[in-house]
Amino acid sequence: MRAFTNILDAKVRRKIIDLAKALSEEDQTNKL
């Protein structure tokens, strides 16, 4: 069960990181 939750956490973290990158890129374009 722990391995499954670890995989789930990795996917969630990747999604959060992708969202954070997209938000930061939007902020940069808005500043321009």
C-alpha positions in Angstrom: 0.0 0.0 0.0 2.8 2.4 0.8 4.3 2.0 -2.7 0.9 2.9 -4.2 0.7 6.1 -2.1 4.3 7.0 -3.0 3.4 6.7 -6.7 0.2 8.8 -6.1 2.3 11.4 -4.2 4.8 11.6 -7.1 2.0 12.2 -9.6 0.4 14.8 -7.4 3.7 16.6 -6.8 4.4 16.6 -10.6 1.0 18.1 -11.2 1.5 20.8 -8.6 5.0 21.6 -10.0 3.5 21.8 -13.5 0.7 24.1 -12.2 3.3 26.3 -10.3 5.4 26.6 -13.5 2.4 27.5 -15.6 1.4 30.1 -13.0 4.9 31.6 -12.8 5.1 31.8 -16.6 1.7 33.6 -16.7 3.0 36.0 -14.1 6.1 36.7 -16.2 4.1 37.4 -19.4 1.7 39.6 -17.5 4.6 41.7 -16.2 5.9 42.1 -19.8 
